[in-house]
Amino acid sequence: MSVILVTSRSFSDGDLDLVARATAAGHRIMRGPAHHDLTELRGMLHGTDAWIAGTGPITDEHLAAAPKLKIIARYGVGTEAVDLAAAAARGIPVTNTPGANADAVADHAVGLMLAGLRFIPDGDRRVRQGDWAVRRGRELGAATVGVVGFGRIGQGVAKRLSGFGCRILAADPFLPDDAVRAAGAEPVDLDALFRAADVITLHAPGGQRLVDGDRISGIRPGTVLVNTARPDLVDEDALADALRDGILSAYAADTLAGDTAASASPLLADDLADRVIVTPHLGAQTTQAVDNMGRMSLDDVIAVLRGDAPAHLVTR
């Protein structure tokens, strides 16, 4: 019986019983810590044949502690926490689950747009304090929305926005203009998007800084910025200044720099509470997305353990 180490908290936590599915295929699920601390994982890794991994780091030291490891299946899309070169050097294939949570994140992005345009969280807080004063918002259908990064999630956002009737711009250096138009958006470069949009939503990969003080200085006053992608895409200090100056009317995000250790973020200052909306990585947390990520990662693990090629290979 092969051992499958699972370090994703939500694996098999949806409608699908993936633990039973793994057992029926002749494998045993072993749970490990999501943070991937090597001190805790070392003993588990020694006997592990496959690893369904969450967002914690996977280094060459982890791989050295797992002599039987045949596959790393990332439960999600991003592989930046995995030492891909070390895995390739050891002949360990790495997979991910592309598109598994795209609909869930697209839904969440549109929800955050509406929350920022209509001051929904602030309205709820104030009513609970007995304050029924009205803040006048703006309609999404009257806005020009700029989508930064036009892959599966960005295109899913555009599809949802088409029902509101708003103008949609998209900036993606890797996508031809005709493909952008076919997906319902006007292709523009990044700077033009920031100058023209009333609402900007980020769906680009991490590892780059797209929103800094210089770029913010060129946007329309009162812009709403949404980030369901990565915290390093934005300069949080510059965003806090722009919110106080009225350049941004709202920032709505599913992530902050440092995440659970982000209590010192300038965006969580008390005086910005009416303009900043933060959710704790809820974007991918739907039953359907959890099932999709779990099914896809387990399918690839089972395939490799029986000697077949995985369907969602990132690198060998």
SULSULMO-V57084 format. One record per pair of residues at least 12 apart in sequence whose ideal C-beta (glycine too) atoms are under 8 Angstrom apart, sorted by the first residue. I is the first residue (numbers start at 0). J is the second residue. D is the distance in Angstrom with one decimal. If there is no record, write none. Layout:
# SULSULMO-V57084
i: <I & I>
j: <J & J>
d: <D & D>
This chain:
# SULSULMO-V57084
i: <0 & 0 & 0 & 1 & 1 & 1 & 1 & 1 & 1 & 2 & 2 & 2 & 2 & 2 & 2 & 2 & 3 & 3 & 3 & 3 & 3 & 3 & 3 & 3 & 3 & 3 & 3 & 3 & 4 & 4 & 4 & 4 & 4 & 4 & 4 & 4 & 4 & 4 & 5 & 5 & 5 & 5 & 5 & 5 & 6 & 6 & 6 & 6 & 6 & 6 & 6 & 6 & 6 & 6 & 6 & 7 & 7 & 7 & 7 & 7 & 7 & 7 & 7 & 7 & 8 & 8 & 9 & 9 & 9 & 9 & 10 & 10 & 10 & 10 & 10 & 10 & 11 & 11 & 12 & 12 & 13 & 13 & 13 & 13 & 13 & 14 & 14 & 15 & 15 & 15 & 17 & 17 & 17 & 20 & 21 & 21 & 21 & 24 & 24 & 26 & 26 & 26 & 26 & 26 & 29 & 29 & 31 & 32 & 33 & 33 & 33 & 34 & 35 & 35 & 35 & 35 & 35 & 35 & 37 & 37 & 37 & 37 & 40 & 40 & 41 & 44 & 44 & 44 & 44 & 45 & 45 & 45 & 45 & 46 & 47 & 47 & 47 & 48 & 48 & 48 & 48 & 49 & 49 & 49 & 49 & 49 & 49 & 49 & 49 & 50 & 50 & 50 & 50 & 50 & 51 & 51 & 51 & 51 & 51 & 51 & 52 & 52 & 52 & 52 & 52 & 53 & 53 & 54 & 54 & 54 & 55 & 56 & 56 & 57 & 57 & 57 & 57 & 57 & 58 & 58 & 59 & 59 & 62 & 62 & 62 & 62 & 62 & 68 & 68 & 69 & 69 & 69 & 69 & 70 & 70 & 70 & 70 & 70 & 70 & 70 & 70 & 70 & 71 & 71 & 71 & 71 & 71 & 72 & 72 & 72 & 72 & 72 & 72 & 72 & 72 & 73 & 73 & 73 & 73 & 73 & 73 & 74 & 74 & 74 & 74 & 75 & 75 & 75 & 75 & 75 & 75 & 76 & 76 & 76 & 76 & 76 & 77 & 77 & 77 & 78 & 78 & 78 & 79 & 79 & 81 & 83 & 83 & 86 & 87 & 87 & 90 & 92 & 92 & 92 & 92 & 92 & 92 & 93 & 93 & 93 & 94 & 94 & 94 & 94 & 94 & 94 & 94 & 95 & 95 & 96 & 96 & 96 & 96 & 96 & 97 & 97 & 98 & 98 & 99 & 99 & 99 & 99 & 100 & 100 & 100 & 100 & 100 & 100 & 101 & 101 & 101 & 102 & 102 & 102 & 103 & 103 & 103 & 103 & 103 & 103 & 104 & 104 & 104 & 104 & 104 & 104 & 104 & 104 & 105 & 105 & 105 & 105 & 105 & 106 & 106 & 107 & 107 & 107 & 107 & 107 & 108 & 108 & 108 & 108 & 108 & 108 & 108 & 109 & 109 & 109 & 109 & 111 & 111 & 111 & 111 & 111 & 111 & 111 & 111 & 112 & 112 & 112 & 112 & 112 & 112 & 112 & 113 & 114 & 114 & 114 & 115 & 115 & 115 & 115 & 115 & 115 & 115 & 115 & 116 & 116 & 116 & 116 & 116 & 116 & 116 & 116 & 117 & 117 & 118 & 118 & 118 & 118 & 120 & 121 & 121 & 121 & 121 & 122 & 124 & 124 & 137 & 139 & 139 & 139 & 139 & 140 & 140 & 140 & 141 & 142 & 142 & 142 & 142 & 142 & 143 & 143 & 143 & 143 & 143 & 143 & 143 & 143 & 144 & 144 & 144 & 144 & 144 & 144 & 144 & 144 & 144 & 144 & 144 & 145 & 145 & 145 & 145 & 145 & 145 & 145 & 145 & 145 & 145 & 145 & 146 & 146 & 146 & 146 & 146 & 146 & 146 & 147 & 147 & 147 & 147 & 147 & 147 & 147 & 147 & 147 & 147 & 147 & 148 & 148 & 148 & 148 & 148 & 148 & 148 & 149 & 149 & 149 & 149 & 149 & 149 & 149 & 149 & 150 & 150 & 150 & 152 & 152 & 153 & 153 & 153 & 153 & 154 & 154 & 156 & 156 & 157 & 157 & 157 & 157 & 158 & 158 & 161 & 166 & 167 & 167 & 167 & 168 & 168 & 168 & 168 & 168 & 168 & 168 & 168 & 169 & 169 & 169 & 169 & 169 & 169 & 170 & 170 & 170 & 170 & 170 & 170 & 171 & 174 & 189 & 190 & 190 & 193 & 193 & 193 & 194 & 194 & 194 & 195 & 196 & 196 & 196 & 197 & 197 & 197 & 197 & 198 & 198 & 198 & 198 & 199 & 199 & 199 & 199 & 199 & 200 & 200 & 200 & 200 & 201 & 201 & 201 & 201 & 201 & 201 & 201 & 202 & 202 & 203 & 203 & 203 & 204 & 204 & 205 & 205 & 205 & 205 & 205 & 206 & 206 & 207 & 207 & 208 & 208 & 208 & 208 & 209 & 209 & 210 & 210 & 210 & 210 & 210 & 210 & 211 & 211 & 211 & 212 & 212 & 212 & 215 & 215 & 215 & 215 & 215 & 216 & 218 & 218 & 220 & 220 & 221 & 221 & 221 & 221 & 222 & 222 & 222 & 223 & 223 & 223 & 223 & 223 & 224 & 224 & 224 & 224 & 224 & 225 & 225 & 225 & 226 & 226 & 226 & 226 & 226 & 227 & 227 & 227 & 227 & 228 & 229 & 230 & 230 & 230 & 230 & 230 & 230 & 231 & 235 & 235 & 235 & 235 & 235 & 236 & 238 & 238 & 238 & 239 & 239 & 239 & 239 & 242 & 242 & 242 & 242 & 243 & 243 & 247 & 248 & 249 & 249 & 249 & 250 & 250 & 250 & 250 & 251 & 251 & 251 & 252 & 252 & 252 & 252 & 252 & 253 & 253 & 253 & 253 & 253 & 253 & 254 & 255 & 255 & 258 & 295 & 295 & 298 & 299 & 299>
j: <25 & 26 & 27 & 25 & 26 & 27 & 48 & 49 & 304 & 26 & 27 & 29 & 46 & 47 & 48 & 49 & 21 & 26 & 27 & 28 & 29 & 47 & 48 & 49 & 50 & 51 & 297 & 300 & 29 & 30 & 31 & 40 & 43 & 44 & 47 & 49 & 50 & 51 & 28 & 29 & 30 & 31 & 50 & 51 & 30 & 31 & 32 & 33 & 35 & 40 & 50 & 51 & 52 & 53 & 55 & 33 & 51 & 52 & 53 & 74 & 75 & 292 & 293 & 296 & 33 & 53 & 284 & 289 & 292 & 293 & 51 & 74 & 289 & 292 & 293 & 296 & 28 & 293 & 289 & 293 & 286 & 287 & 289 & 290 & 293 & 286 & 290 & 290 & 293 & 294 & 293 & 294 & 297 & 297 & 297 & 300 & 301 & 301 & 304 & 48 & 49 & 300 & 301 & 304 & 43 & 47 & 43 & 55 & 53 & 54 & 55 & 55 & 52 & 53 & 55 & 56 & 57 & 61 & 58 & 60 & 61 & 64 & 61 & 64 & 64 & 61 & 64 & 65 & 68 & 64 & 65 & 66 & 67 & 67 & 65 & 67 & 68 & 67 & 68 & 69 & 304 & 68 & 69 & 70 & 71 & 72 & 300 & 303 & 304 & 65 & 68 & 70 & 71 & 72 & 72 & 74 & 293 & 296 & 297 & 300 & 71 & 72 & 73 & 74 & 81 & 74 & 75 & 75 & 77 & 80 & 80 & 80 & 81 & 71 & 80 & 81 & 82 & 86 & 82 & 85 & 82 & 85 & 82 & 85 & 86 & 89 & 91 & 89 & 91 & 91 & 92 & 303 & 304 & 91 & 92 & 93 & 94 & 299 & 300 & 303 & 304 & 309 & 86 & 91 & 92 & 93 & 94 & 93 & 94 & 95 & 296 & 297 & 299 & 300 & 309 & 93 & 94 & 95 & 96 & 296 & 313 & 96 & 292 & 293 & 296 & 95 & 96 & 99 & 100 & 283 & 292 & 95 & 96 & 97 & 99 & 100 & 95 & 204 & 205 & 93 & 95 & 313 & 205 & 206 & 93 & 313 & 314 & 314 & 314 & 315 & 315 & 303 & 309 & 312 & 313 & 314 & 315 & 312 & 313 & 314 & 296 & 299 & 309 & 310 & 311 & 312 & 313 & 311 & 313 & 291 & 292 & 295 & 296 & 311 & 151 & 311 & 151 & 291 & 288 & 291 & 292 & 295 & 282 & 283 & 285 & 288 & 291 & 292 & 151 & 152 & 155 & 155 & 287 & 288 & 282 & 283 & 284 & 285 & 287 & 288 & 152 & 155 & 202 & 227 & 253 & 282 & 283 & 288 & 152 & 155 & 156 & 158 & 159 & 159 & 285 & 227 & 253 & 278 & 281 & 282 & 152 & 156 & 200 & 202 & 225 & 227 & 282 & 139 & 156 & 159 & 160 & 200 & 225 & 227 & 251 & 252 & 253 & 276 & 278 & 139 & 144 & 198 & 200 & 223 & 225 & 251 & 139 & 249 & 251 & 276 & 198 & 223 & 225 & 248 & 249 & 250 & 251 & 276 & 136 & 137 & 138 & 139 & 142 & 198 & 223 & 249 & 136 & 137 & 134 & 136 & 249 & 273 & 276 & 134 & 272 & 273 & 274 & 134 & 272 & 273 & 197 & 160 & 163 & 165 & 198 & 163 & 164 & 165 & 165 & 165 & 166 & 196 & 197 & 198 & 165 & 166 & 167 & 168 & 195 & 196 & 197 & 198 & 156 & 160 & 165 & 166 & 167 & 168 & 196 & 197 & 198 & 199 & 200 & 168 & 169 & 170 & 187 & 192 & 193 & 195 & 196 & 198 & 199 & 200 & 167 & 168 & 169 & 170 & 184 & 200 & 202 & 169 & 170 & 171 & 189 & 192 & 199 & 200 & 201 & 202 & 203 & 209 & 170 & 171 & 201 & 202 & 203 & 204 & 228 & 169 & 170 & 171 & 174 & 179 & 182 & 184 & 202 & 171 & 174 & 202 & 202 & 227 & 169 & 171 & 200 & 202 & 182 & 183 & 200 & 202 & 169 & 182 & 183 & 184 & 182 & 183 & 183 & 185 & 183 & 184 & 185 & 184 & 185 & 186 & 187 & 191 & 192 & 195 & 196 & 182 & 184 & 185 & 186 & 187 & 192 & 186 & 187 & 188 & 189 & 191 & 192 & 186 & 186 & 209 & 214 & 217 & 214 & 217 & 218 & 217 & 218 & 219 & 219 & 218 & 219 & 222 & 219 & 221 & 222 & 223 & 222 & 223 & 224 & 225 & 218 & 222 & 223 & 224 & 225 & 224 & 225 & 226 & 227 & 224 & 225 & 226 & 227 & 228 & 232 & 233 & 227 & 228 & 228 & 229 & 232 & 228 & 229 & 228 & 229 & 230 & 231 & 232 & 229 & 231 & 231 & 232 & 231 & 232 & 233 & 234 & 232 & 233 & 224 & 232 & 233 & 234 & 237 & 238 & 233 & 234 & 237 & 234 & 237 & 240 & 237 & 238 & 241 & 246 & 247 & 246 & 246 & 247 & 245 & 246 & 245 & 246 & 247 & 248 & 246 & 247 & 248 & 247 & 248 & 249 & 250 & 251 & 238 & 247 & 249 & 250 & 251 & 250 & 251 & 252 & 250 & 251 & 252 & 253 & 254 & 252 & 253 & 254 & 282 & 254 & 254 & 252 & 254 & 255 & 256 & 257 & 258 & 256 & 255 & 256 & 264 & 265 & 266 & 265 & 250 & 265 & 266 & 265 & 266 & 268 & 271 & 266 & 271 & 274 & 275 & 270 & 271 & 274 & 274 & 274 & 275 & 276 & 266 & 274 & 275 & 276 & 275 & 276 & 277 & 266 & 275 & 276 & 277 & 278 & 277 & 278 & 279 & 280 & 281 & 282 & 280 & 267 & 277 & 280 & 310 & 311 & 310 & 311 & 312>
d: <6.0 & 6.4 & 5.2 & 7.1 & 4.7 & 7.2 & 4.0 & 6.6 & 5.2 & 7.3 & 5.3 & 5.5 & 5.5 & 5.3 & 5.3 & 7.6 & 6.0 & 5.2 & 6.9 & 5.4 & 6.9 & 7.5 & 6.8 & 4.7 & 7.5 & 6.2 & 7.9 & 5.9 & 5.3 & 8.0 & 5.3 & 7.9 & 5.8 & 6.9 & 4.3 & 7.2 & 4.8 & 7.1 & 5.6 & 7.0 & 5.6 & 6.9 & 8.0 & 4.6 & 7.6 & 4.5 & 6.4 & 5.4 & 6.1 & 7.8 & 7.2 & 7.2 & 5.4 & 5.1 & 6.2 & 6.8 & 6.1 & 6.9 & 3.8 & 3.9 & 7.8 & 7.7 & 7.9 & 8.0 & 5.3 & 6.6 & 7.2 & 4.9 & 7.9 & 7.7 & 6.1 & 6.2 & 7.9 & 7.9 & 5.1 & 7.7 & 7.7 & 5.7 & 5.8 & 8.0 & 4.5 & 7.4 & 3.9 & 4.0 & 6.7 & 5.8 & 5.7 & 4.7 & 6.4 & 6.1 & 4.7 & 6.8 & 5.3 & 6.5 & 6.2 & 7.9 & 7.4 & 5.2 & 8.0 & 7.8 & 7.7 & 7.8 & 7.2 & 6.7 & 6.2 & 7.2 & 5.2 & 7.7 & 4.8 & 7.3 & 5.8 & 5.1 & 7.5 & 7.9 & 3.1 & 5.6 & 6.6 & 6.9 & 7.8 & 5.9 & 6.1 & 6.8 & 6.8 & 7.2 & 4.9 & 6.5 & 4.3 & 4.0 & 7.3 & 6.3 & 6.9 & 7.1 & 7.9 & 6.7 & 5.3 & 6.4 & 5.8 & 5.3 & 6.8 & 5.6 & 6.4 & 7.1 & 5.9 & 4.9 & 8.0 & 6.8 & 4.4 & 6.8 & 6.0 & 7.2 & 6.3 & 7.2 & 5.0 & 6.9 & 4.8 & 5.5 & 8.0 & 4.9 & 6.8 & 6.3 & 5.8 & 6.9 & 5.6 & 6.3 & 7.4 & 5.6 & 7.3 & 6.8 & 7.4 & 5.9 & 6.5 & 4.8 & 7.8 & 6.3 & 6.3 & 4.6 & 6.3 & 7.7 & 5.3 & 7.0 & 5.4 & 3.8 & 7.4 & 5.6 & 6.4 & 5.5 & 6.6 & 7.9 & 5.7 & 6.9 & 7.9 & 5.5 & 6.5 & 6.6 & 5.3 & 7.7 & 6.8 & 6.7 & 5.7 & 4.2 & 7.5 & 6.7 & 6.1 & 6.0 & 7.5 & 4.8 & 7.4 & 7.9 & 4.8 & 7.7 & 4.0 & 7.5 & 5.0 & 5.1 & 7.6 & 6.7 & 6.6 & 4.2 & 7.0 & 7.2 & 7.4 & 6.6 & 5.2 & 7.0 & 5.0 & 6.6 & 6.1 & 7.5 & 7.1 & 7.1 & 6.1 & 5.4 & 6.5 & 5.8 & 7.5 & 7.3 & 7.5 & 7.7 & 7.3 & 6.3 & 5.8 & 5.4 & 6.4 & 6.7 & 5.8 & 7.0 & 4.9 & 6.7 & 5.4 & 5.7 & 7.1 & 6.4 & 6.0 & 5.8 & 7.9 & 7.3 & 5.3 & 7.5 & 4.5 & 5.3 & 7.0 & 4.3 & 4.8 & 7.7 & 4.5 & 5.7 & 6.0 & 5.9 & 5.5 & 6.7 & 4.6 & 4.1 & 5.7 & 6.4 & 7.2 & 6.2 & 5.0 & 7.8 & 6.1 & 3.7 & 4.4 & 5.6 & 7.2 & 3.7 & 7.7 & 3.9 & 6.8 & 6.3 & 4.0 & 4.9 & 5.3 & 5.9 & 7.1 & 7.3 & 6.3 & 5.3 & 7.2 & 4.2 & 6.7 & 3.9 & 5.0 & 7.6 & 7.9 & 5.4 & 8.0 & 4.2 & 5.9 & 8.0 & 5.4 & 3.2 & 4.8 & 7.5 & 6.0 & 7.2 & 7.7 & 5.7 & 6.4 & 7.4 & 6.1 & 4.3 & 7.4 & 5.2 & 5.2 & 7.4 & 5.7 & 4.8 & 7.4 & 8.0 & 6.4 & 5.0 & 6.8 & 8.0 & 4.8 & 6.9 & 3.8 & 7.5 & 7.3 & 6.4 & 7.5 & 6.1 & 7.3 & 5.4 & 6.6 & 6.6 & 5.6 & 7.2 & 6.1 & 8.0 & 5.8 & 5.4 & 7.6 & 4.2 & 6.8 & 7.4 & 3.5 & 7.5 & 4.4 & 6.2 & 5.2 & 4.9 & 7.4 & 6.0 & 7.2 & 7.0 & 5.8 & 7.4 & 4.0 & 7.7 & 4.7 & 5.6 & 7.7 & 7.3 & 5.2 & 7.0 & 7.5 & 4.4 & 7.8 & 6.9 & 7.5 & 8.0 & 7.4 & 7.4 & 4.7 & 5.8 & 7.4 & 4.3 & 4.3 & 5.3 & 7.0 & 5.0 & 7.7 & 7.9 & 4.1 & 5.1 & 6.7 & 4.4 & 7.9 & 6.5 & 5.8 & 5.1 & 5.1 & 7.5 & 8.0 & 5.8 & 5.3 & 7.1 & 5.4 & 7.1 & 6.2 & 7.1 & 4.6 & 7.6 & 6.7 & 4.5 & 7.5 & 7.0 & 7.7 & 4.0 & 7.0 & 6.9 & 3.2 & 7.1 & 4.6 & 7.2 & 6.5 & 6.9 & 4.6 & 7.4 & 6.3 & 5.6 & 6.5 & 7.9 & 5.4 & 7.8 & 6.7 & 6.6 & 6.5 & 6.9 & 5.0 & 6.3 & 5.4 & 6.4 & 7.7 & 5.9 & 6.7 & 3.7 & 3.6 & 7.3 & 6.9 & 4.3 & 7.4 & 3.8 & 5.3 & 5.9 & 6.8 & 6.7 & 7.4 & 7.3 & 7.9 & 6.7 & 4.7 & 7.6 & 6.5 & 7.0 & 7.9 & 4.2 & 4.6 & 7.8 & 6.0 & 6.9 & 6.8 & 5.8 & 4.7 & 5.0 & 7.7 & 6.6 & 5.4 & 7.4 & 6.2 & 4.3 & 6.8 & 6.2 & 5.1 & 8.0 & 5.0 & 7.7 & 5.1 & 6.2 & 6.0 & 7.6 & 3.7 & 7.0 & 6.1 & 7.2 & 7.7 & 7.6 & 5.7 & 6.0 & 4.5 & 7.7 & 4.6 & 7.9 & 7.8 & 7.0 & 7.3 & 6.9 & 5.5 & 5.7 & 5.1 & 5.4 & 6.8 & 7.4 & 7.7 & 7.6 & 7.3 & 6.8 & 6.2 & 7.4 & 6.2 & 7.0 & 7.0 & 4.6 & 7.9 & 6.9 & 7.5 & 6.3 & 7.4 & 5.1 & 7.0 & 7.9 & 4.2 & 7.7 & 7.4 & 7.6 & 6.8 & 4.6 & 7.2 & 4.7 & 5.4 & 7.5 & 7.0 & 5.4 & 5.9 & 7.8 & 6.2 & 7.5 & 7.1 & 6.9 & 3.2 & 7.9 & 5.2 & 6.6 & 7.8 & 6.8 & 7.4 & 6.7 & 6.7 & 6.7 & 7.5 & 6.5 & 4.8 & 7.2 & 7.0 & 6.2 & 4.2 & 6.4 & 7.3 & 7.0 & 7.9 & 4.5 & 5.6 & 6.5 & 4.2 & 7.4 & 5.7 & 7.4 & 4.8 & 6.0 & 7.3 & 7.7 & 6.5 & 7.6 & 6.1 & 5.7 & 7.1 & 7.9 & 7.7 & 4.4 & 7.1 & 5.6 & 6.7 & 7.3 & 5.9 & 4.7 & 7.8 & 7.0 & 7.2 & 5.8 & 7.4 & 5.1 & 7.4 & 8.0 & 4.9 & 7.1 & 7.5 & 7.5 & 4.2 & 7.0 & 6.7 & 7.2 & 4.4 & 7.5 & 4.7 & 7.6 & 6.6 & 7.6 & 4.8 & 5.6 & 4.3 & 7.7 & 7.3 & 7.0 & 7.2 & 5.8 & 5.8 & 5.5 & 5.4 & 5.4 & 5.5 & 7.7 & 6.2 & 4.0 & 5.7 & 6.7 & 6.4 & 7.9 & 5.5 & 5.0 & 6.9 & 7.4 & 7.3 & 7.4 & 6.7 & 5.2 & 7.3 & 6.8 & 6.4 & 6.8 & 5.2 & 7.3 & 7.7 & 4.1 & 7.8 & 7.8 & 8.0 & 7.3 & 5.5 & 7.5 & 7.6 & 5.0 & 7.8 & 5.9 & 6.1 & 4.5 & 6.4 & 7.5 & 6.1 & 7.3 & 7.6 & 6.2 & 6.6 & 5.7 & 8.0>
